[in-house]
Amino acid sequence: MKEADKIKDVQELNKEVKDMRKEIDSMKELLGGLIKVMMEHDDQFNGEDEYN
């Protein structure tokens, strides 16, 4: 394998890793939001149980 081919492969892998990091960050935000909504929803049910 030529040196230029190795450099190209490394650059492609680097780009893929950066893209994956962006996707993971997006997933973290999404999951964080879902967890927050679920916790708020759970708090609503817990509050209703106290009154029953």
N, C-alpha and C positions, 0 to 999 in steps of 0.2 A: 504494500500500500504506500502510495506516495505521501510525502509530508503534507502537501496541499490537501489531499483527500482527508488526512487525519484532522487537519485544522478545520476543514469544512464539517466533518462529523461532530467535532467538539462544539463548534458554533451552533449546529442544529440541536444538539443535546442541550446546550445552554439555553437556547430559545424555548425548547420544550419544558425545561425545568421552570423557567420564568413564567410561562403560561400556566403551568400546573400550580405554581405558588399563587398566582392571581385567582385561579379557580378555587383553591383551598381557602383563600381569604374571603371570597364571596360566599362559600359554603359556611364558614365560621359566622359571618354576619347573618346569613339566613337562619342557621340553627340557633344563634343567640336570640334572634327575634322570635322564632317559634317557641323557644323555651320560655321567654318572657311572657308571651301570650298564654302559654299553657299554665304558667304559674299564676298569672292574673285570673285566668279562668278557674283554676283550682281554688284560689282564694275566695272567689264569688260563691262557689259551692260550699266551702267551709263556713262562710258567713251565713248562708241559708240554713245549714244544719244546726247552727247554734240557736237559731230562732225557732226551730221546730221542736 
